[in-house]
Amino acid sequence: MGGEEILIGEQPRRSLAAPLIFFIVVAFQFVSRYLHELNKKGSKSATEIQLRAEIKQLLKEASTLSQPSTFAQAAKLRRLAAAKEKELVNYKEVHDKEMKLSSDSYPKVLFISKVFTYFVLICWFWKTPVAEIPQQLVQPFGRFLSWRAGGLLNNNVMVGIIPWLILSTRVSKFACRLIKY
């Protein structure tokens, strides 16, 4: 029979490569989403909260002083509140610049590690199938999914690494949109 050996009753081997790759892609997607949300929110420091409280208190005290005899004292408190507001604006500008500089490095590191991980996975599974899926489930897309993985084997489509990474990325992006944290 041409050197091929057929084993009767042989079970298809189950590989953990597909779920492992999927969880790696999902983890990268969630970390990326978390960093994006963290950058968008920003963080209020204790100094900023304290300055806002002082401004509010000064304006509250100034509004209680409405008598003609206390006008000078109310004006002084309003000027002090305006000075605190300028201080707050300056502090926020400096703090935002520092946050931007420190938070810009995390997405870069994440992107580099993501590219490196994907490259290693592609090299590792280049001509090796990542998963086997029955042909009936992926009827019109079987040829696309089996790219660089060998096509069909026992009516199962052999899924290649690149289509699996693309599919996993799309699914994980969809899952990140559904899950709000």
Buried (B, 14 or more C-beta within 10 A) or exposed (E): EEEEEEEEEEEEEEBEBBEEBBEBBBEBBBBBBBBEEEBEEBEEEEEBEEBBEBBEEBBEBBEEBEEEEEEEEBEEBBEBBEEBBEBBEEBBEEBEEEBEEEBEEBBEEBEEEBEEBBEEBBEEBEEBBBBBBEBEEBEEEBEBBBBBBBEEBEEBBBBBBBBBBBBBBEBBBEEBEEEEE
